[in-house]
Amino acid sequence: MKKKETLLALLLALLLSVSAGCSPSDPGAENTDKGGAPASVEPTQEPTPAQDEPEESLDPEMVDKVKYNIYVELNNKIVDVLDTMYSYYEVVEYADEFALRSDSEYTYKYDISPYNTDLLEDASYVASLEPAFETLDNLTLEIIEPLRALMDAFSDIYHDYDYAADQYAGPKEYHKAIQANAATFEDLAYAYMDALEELSIERVEAEEKQMQEDGRLLIYGFSHSITVVKKITAECYSQEISDYNIEELNLEPIRPLYQELLDTIEAYKAAAGDNDQLMEESMSADHAYHYGTQMDRMASAIDWMIRQVESGNPIDDPGREYLGGLIHVEEVLDDCIDLYNSAFAS
């Protein structure tokens, strides 16, 4: 299949991703073919072979959507491989020579998954297309090879059912590839996630501004509440806070964001009580109520976290979901993002 055909197929296959509360556009309207019907062919003429259009004829708006979707998919794959890499080093020493950790509670192959690398080809291709995403285009091209090396190595580990044979000869070879790429990949992975988050925020702000201008107050309220909670979690991570040191969180930048979340929810509920607004957005009162309860869950999770910090006490069991912990906030946030996507992404 030619690359342009691949790009068009990807456009049809992918929904516009909605992370960080990003509002969906109308895929049906945007993908409408604006060209006229093909001209009739005279019966006596031989069919003219179809000519490939130059890449420059691709609609920039279409390419923008496809690139963004592929980069979101690549980001998710990067997170997955990063988690797998950390699982690998739960069992194997982080050292040039292969050695199993003596203190690990897990066995070799713990939490290792196989990977399909087709996405890397798509990402490499769209990175060269206009419109440019600048930082993300460059990071995509940089991260592909170390990411591919890790994905291939983890796939080999997954499919190795006789790994202990010949004094771990196979695992020693896999380890060389993993160790050679782990540090570079980790640095690029976090840079990639930060760059995508920055781009996502820009797009969210533009989409939410348009929602307000269009009078879509309900979808705006749900979207913006997600956006605010993501800003709160981002602030926590910028302070290098996790559930292991949650009591050290500086609440000064958190409190105004929490108030913004409460104000957003209050405005949403006011709009949800207006029958005209419900009709305007084709939303039932039951659905509006349900979305409101999920937004309340986010507010409660943040409230619990603030109370935990104010208590000055560490979390007793920081590796598990705990009321007052950042893990709990993330879990509730993920539920709301999933609900938002399922309700409004098509």
Contacts in CASP RR format, 6 or more apart in sequence:
PFRMAT RR
TARGET T0000
AUTHOR 0000-0000-0000
METHOD contacts of the structure
MODEL  1
MKKKETLLALLLALLLSVSAGCSPSDPGAENTDKGGAPASVEPTQEPTPA
QDEPEESLDPEMVDKVKYNIYVELNNKIVDVLDTMYSYYEVVEYADEFAL
RSDSEYTYKYDISPYNTDLLEDASYVASLEPAFETLDNLTLEIIEPLRAL
MDAFSDIYHDYDYAADQYAGPKEYHKAIQANAATFEDLAYAYMDALEELS
IERVEAEEKQMQEDGRLLIYGFSHSITVVKKITAECYSQEISDYNIEELN
LEPIRPLYQELLDTIEAYKAAAGDNDQLMEESMSADHAYHYGTQMDRMAS
AIDWMIRQVESGNPIDDPGREYLGGLIHVEEVLDDCIDLYNSAFAS
1 9 0 8 1.000
2 52 0 8 1.000
3 55 0 8 1.000
3 125 0 8 1.000
4 52 0 8 1.000
4 53 0 8 1.000
4 55 0 8 1.000
4 58 0 8 1.000
6 122 0 8 1.000
6 125 0 8 1.000
7 58 0 8 1.000
7 63 0 8 1.000
7 66 0 8 1.000
7 125 0 8 1.000
7 126 0 8 1.000
7 129 0 8 1.000
10 66 0 8 1.000
10 69 0 8 1.000
10 70 0 8 1.000
10 122 0 8 1.000
11 31 0 8 1.000
11 62 0 8 1.000
11 65 0 8 1.000
11 66 0 8 1.000
12 31 0 8 1.000
14 65 0 8 1.000
14 66 0 8 1.000
14 69 0 8 1.000
14 70 0 8 1.000
14 73 0 8 1.000
15 24 0 8 1.000
15 27 0 8 1.000
15 69 0 8 1.000
15 345 0 8 1.000
15 346 0 8 1.000
16 24 0 8 1.000
16 25 0 8 1.000
16 27 0 8 1.000
16 65 0 8 1.000
16 68 0 8 1.000
16 69 0 8 1.000
16 345 0 8 1.000
17 68 0 8 1.000
17 69 0 8 1.000
17 72 0 8 1.000
17 73 0 8 1.000
18 24 0 8 1.000
18 337 0 8 1.000
18 340 0 8 1.000
18 341 0 8 1.000
18 344 0 8 1.000
18 345 0 8 1.000
19 72 0 8 1.000
19 200 0 8 1.000
19 337 0 8 1.000
20 197 0 8 1.000
20 200 0 8 1.000
20 201 0 8 1.000
20 204 0 8 1.000
20 226 0 8 1.000
20 227 0 8 1.000
20 230 0 8 1.000
20 337 0 8 1.000
21 204 0 8 1.000
21 223 0 8 1.000
21 224 0 8 1.000
21 226 0 8 1.000
21 227 0 8 1.000
21 230 0 8 1.000
21 337 0 8 1.000
21 340 0 8 1.000
22 200 0 8 1.000
22 203 0 8 1.000
22 204 0 8 1.000
22 207 0 8 1.000
22 223 0 8 1.000
23 204 0 8 1.000
23 207 0 8 1.000
23 208 0 8 1.000
23 210 0 8 1.000
23 211 0 8 1.000
23 219 0 8 1.000
23 220 0 8 1.000
23 223 0 8 1.000
23 344 0 8 1.000
24 344 0 8 1.000
24 345 0 8 1.000
24 346 0 8 1.000
25 65 0 8 1.000
25 207 0 8 1.000
27 346 0 8 1.000
30 61 0 8 1.000
30 62 0 8 1.000
30 65 0 8 1.000
31 62 0 8 1.000
41 47 0 8 1.000
41 48 0 8 1.000
55 129 0 8 1.000
58 129 0 8 1.000
60 130 0 8 1.000
60 131 0 8 1.000
63 126 0 8 1.000
63 129 0 8 1.000
63 130 0 8 1.000
63 131 0 8 1.000
64 131 0 8 1.000
66 126 0 8 1.000
67 126 0 8 1.000
67 127 0 8 1.000
67 129 0 8 1.000
67 131 0 8 1.000
67 133 0 8 1.000
68 133 0 8 1.000
68 199 0 8 1.000
68 203 0 8 1.000
70 119 0 8 1.000
70 122 0 8 1.000
70 123 0 8 1.000
70 126 0 8 1.000
71 123 0 8 1.000
71 133 0 8 1.000
71 136 0 8 1.000
71 140 0 8 1.000
71 196 0 8 1.000
71 199 0 8 1.000
72 196 0 8 1.000
73 119 0 8 1.000
74 119 0 8 1.000
74 120 0 8 1.000
74 123 0 8 1.000
74 140 0 8 1.000
74 192 0 8 1.000
75 192 0 8 1.000
75 193 0 8 1.000
75 196 0 8 1.000
77 115 0 8 1.000
77 119 0 8 1.000
77 147 0 8 1.000
78 143 0 8 1.000
78 147 0 8 1.000
78 189 0 8 1.000
78 192 0 8 1.000
78 193 0 8 1.000
79 189 0 8 1.000
79 193 0 8 1.000
80 113 0 8 1.000
81 115 0 8 1.000
81 147 0 8 1.000
81 150 0 8 1.000
81 151 0 8 1.000
81 154 0 8 1.000
81 185 0 8 1.000
81 189 0 8 1.000
82 185 0 8 1.000
82 186 0 8 1.000
82 189 0 8 1.000
83 111 0 8 1.000
84 111 0 8 1.000
84 112 0 8 1.000
84 113 0 8 1.000
84 150 0 8 1.000
84 154 0 8 1.000
85 150 0 8 1.000
85 178 0 8 1.000
85 182 0 8 1.000
85 185 0 8 1.000
85 186 0 8 1.000
87 106 0 8 1.000
87 110 0 8 1.000
87 111 0 8 1.000
87 112 0 8 1.000
88 110 0 8 1.000
88 112 0 8 1.000
88 154 0 8 1.000
88 157 0 8 1.000
88 178 0 8 1.000
89 182 0 8 1.000
90 101 0 8 1.000
90 104 0 8 1.000
90 106 0 8 1.000
90 110 0 8 1.000
90 111 0 8 1.000
91 100 0 8 1.000
91 101 0 8 1.000
91 104 0 8 1.000
91 106 0 8 1.000
91 107 0 8 1.000
91 108 0 8 1.000
91 110 0 8 1.000
92 98 0 8 1.000
92 99 0 8 1.000
92 100 0 8 1.000
92 101 0 8 1.000
92 108 0 8 1.000
92 171 0 8 1.000
92 175 0 8 1.000
93 99 0 8 1.000
93 100 0 8 1.000
93 101 0 8 1.000
94 179 0 8 1.000
94 182 0 8 1.000
95 179 0 8 1.000
96 179 0 8 1.000
98 168 0 8 1.000
98 171 0 8 1.000
98 172 0 8 1.000
98 175 0 8 1.000
98 176 0 8 1.000
100 108 0 8 1.000
104 110 0 8 1.000
108 163 0 8 1.000
108 164 0 8 1.000
108 171 0 8 1.000
109 157 0 8 1.000
109 158 0 8 1.000
109 160 0 8 1.000
109 163 0 8 1.000
112 154 0 8 1.000
112 157 0 8 1.000
112 158 0 8 1.000
113 154 0 8 1.000
113 158 0 8 1.000
114 154 0 8 1.000
114 155 0 8 1.000
114 158 0 8 1.000
114 159 0 8 1.000
115 151 0 8 1.000
115 152 0 8 1.000
115 154 0 8 1.000
115 155 0 8 1.000
117 148 0 8 1.000
117 151 0 8 1.000
117 152 0 8 1.000
120 144 0 8 1.000
120 147 0 8 1.000
120 148 0 8 1.000
120 151 0 8 1.000
123 140 0 8 1.000
123 144 0 8 1.000
124 140 0 8 1.000
124 141 0 8 1.000
124 144 0 8 1.000
127 133 0 8 1.000
127 136 0 8 1.000
127 137 0 8 1.000
127 140 0 8 1.000
127 141 0 8 1.000
128 137 0 8 1.000
133 199 0 8 1.000
135 195 0 8 1.000
136 192 0 8 1.000
136 195 0 8 1.000
136 196 0 8 1.000
136 199 0 8 1.000
139 188 0 8 1.000
139 191 0 8 1.000
139 192 0 8 1.000
139 195 0 8 1.000
140 192 0 8 1.000
142 188 0 8 1.000
143 185 0 8 1.000
143 188 0 8 1.000
143 189 0 8 1.000
143 192 0 8 1.000
146 181 0 8 1.000
146 184 0 8 1.000
146 185 0 8 1.000
146 188 0 8 1.000
147 185 0 8 1.000
149 177 0 8 1.000
149 178 0 8 1.000
149 180 0 8 1.000
149 181 0 8 1.000
150 177 0 8 1.000
150 178 0 8 1.000
150 181 0 8 1.000
150 182 0 8 1.000
150 185 0 8 1.000
152 177 0 8 1.000
153 174 0 8 1.000
153 177 0 8 1.000
153 178 0 8 1.000
154 178 0 8 1.000
156 174 0 8 1.000
157 163 0 8 1.000
157 171 0 8 1.000
157 174 0 8 1.000
160 170 0 8 1.000
160 171 0 8 1.000
160 174 0 8 1.000
163 170 0 8 1.000
163 171 0 8 1.000
197 234 0 8 1.000
201 227 0 8 1.000
204 223 0 8 1.000
204 227 0 8 1.000
207 223 0 8 1.000
208 220 0 8 1.000
208 223 0 8 1.000
208 224 0 8 1.000
208 227 0 8 1.000
211 217 0 8 1.000
211 219 0 8 1.000
211 220 0 8 1.000
211 223 0 8 1.000
212 220 0 8 1.000
215 280 0 8 1.000
216 280 0 8 1.000
216 281 0 8 1.000
217 267 0 8 1.000
217 268 0 8 1.000
217 271 0 8 1.000
217 277 0 8 1.000
217 281 0 8 1.000
218 268 0 8 1.000
218 271 0 8 1.000
218 272 0 8 1.000
218 277 0 8 1.000
218 278 0 8 1.000
218 281 0 8 1.000
218 283 0 8 1.000
218 288 0 8 1.000
218 291 0 8 1.000
219 281 0 8 1.000
219 344 0 8 1.000
221 264 0 8 1.000
221 265 0 8 1.000
221 267 0 8 1.000
221 268 0 8 1.000
221 271 0 8 1.000
221 295 0 8 1.000
222 268 0 8 1.000
222 291 0 8 1.000
222 292 0 8 1.000
222 295 0 8 1.000
222 336 0 8 1.000
222 340 0 8 1.000
222 344 0 8 1.000
223 340 0 8 1.000
224 264 0 8 1.000
225 261 0 8 1.000
225 264 0 8 1.000
225 265 0 8 1.000
225 268 0 8 1.000
225 295 0 8 1.000
225 298 0 8 1.000
225 336 0 8 1.000
226 298 0 8 1.000
226 333 0 8 1.000
226 336 0 8 1.000
226 337 0 8 1.000
226 340 0 8 1.000
228 257 0 8 1.000
228 260 0 8 1.000
228 261 0 8 1.000
228 264 0 8 1.000
229 261 0 8 1.000
229 298 0 8 1.000
229 302 0 8 1.000
229 329 0 8 1.000
229 333 0 8 1.000
229 336 0 8 1.000
230 333 0 8 1.000
231 257 0 8 1.000
232 254 0 8 1.000
232 257 0 8 1.000
232 258 0 8 1.000
232 261 0 8 1.000
232 302 0 8 1.000
232 329 0 8 1.000
233 326 0 8 1.000
233 329 0 8 1.000
233 330 0 8 1.000
233 333 0 8 1.000
235 253 0 8 1.000
235 254 0 8 1.000
235 257 0 8 1.000
236 249 0 8 1.000
236 254 0 8 1.000
236 326 0 8 1.000
239 248 0 8 1.000
239 249 0 8 1.000
239 250 0 8 1.000
241 248 0 8 1.000
241 249 0 8 1.000
241 326 0 8 1.000
242 318 0 8 1.000
242 326 0 8 1.000
243 315 0 8 1.000
243 318 0 8 1.000
243 319 0 8 1.000
243 322 0 8 1.000
243 325 0 8 1.000
243 326 0 8 1.000
243 327 0 8 1.000
244 314 0 8 1.000
244 315 0 8 1.000
244 318 0 8 1.000
244 319 0 8 1.000
245 314 0 8 1.000
246 305 0 8 1.000
246 308 0 8 1.000
246 309 0 8 1.000
246 314 0 8 1.000
246 315 0 8 1.000
246 318 0 8 1.000
246 324 0 8 1.000
246 325 0 8 1.000
246 326 0 8 1.000
247 308 0 8 1.000
247 309 0 8 1.000
247 311 0 8 1.000
247 312 0 8 1.000
247 313 0 8 1.000
247 314 0 8 1.000
249 305 0 8 1.000
249 309 0 8 1.000
251 306 0 8 1.000
251 309 0 8 1.000
251 310 0 8 1.000
254 302 0 8 1.000
254 306 0 8 1.000
255 306 0 8 1.000
258 299 0 8 1.000
258 302 0 8 1.000
258 303 0 8 1.000
258 306 0 8 1.000
261 298 0 8 1.000
261 299 0 8 1.000
261 302 0 8 1.000
262 299 0 8 1.000
264 295 0 8 1.000
265 292 0 8 1.000
265 295 0 8 1.000
265 296 0 8 1.000
265 299 0 8 1.000
268 291 0 8 1.000
268 292 0 8 1.000
268 295 0 8 1.000
269 292 0 8 1.000
271 277 0 8 1.000
272 278 0 8 1.000
272 285 0 8 1.000
272 288 0 8 1.000
272 289 0 8 1.000
272 291 0 8 1.000
272 292 0 8 1.000
273 285 0 8 1.000
273 288 0 8 1.000
275 285 0 8 1.000
278 284 0 8 1.000
278 285 0 8 1.000
278 288 0 8 1.000
287 343 0 8 1.000
291 339 0 8 1.000
291 343 0 8 1.000
294 335 0 8 1.000
294 336 0 8 1.000
294 339 0 8 1.000
295 336 0 8 1.000
297 332 0 8 1.000
297 335 0 8 1.000
297 336 0 8 1.000
298 329 0 8 1.000
298 332 0 8 1.000
298 333 0 8 1.000
298 336 0 8 1.000
301 323 0 8 1.000
301 324 0 8 1.000
301 328 0 8 1.000
301 329 0 8 1.000
301 332 0 8 1.000
301 333 0 8 1.000
302 329 0 8 1.000
304 323 0 8 1.000
304 324 0 8 1.000
304 325 0 8 1.000
304 328 0 8 1.000
305 324 0 8 1.000
305 325 0 8 1.000
305 326 0 8 1.000
305 328 0 8 1.000
305 329 0 8 1.000
307 324 0 8 1.000
308 315 0 8 1.000
308 323 0 8 1.000
308 324 0 8 1.000
308 325 0 8 1.000
315 322 0 8 1.000
315 324 0 8 1.000
315 325 0 8 1.000
316 322 0 8 1.000
319 327 0 8 1.000
320 327 0 8 1.000
321 327 0 8 1.000
321 328 0 8 1.000
321 331 0 8 1.000
322 328 0 8 1.000
END
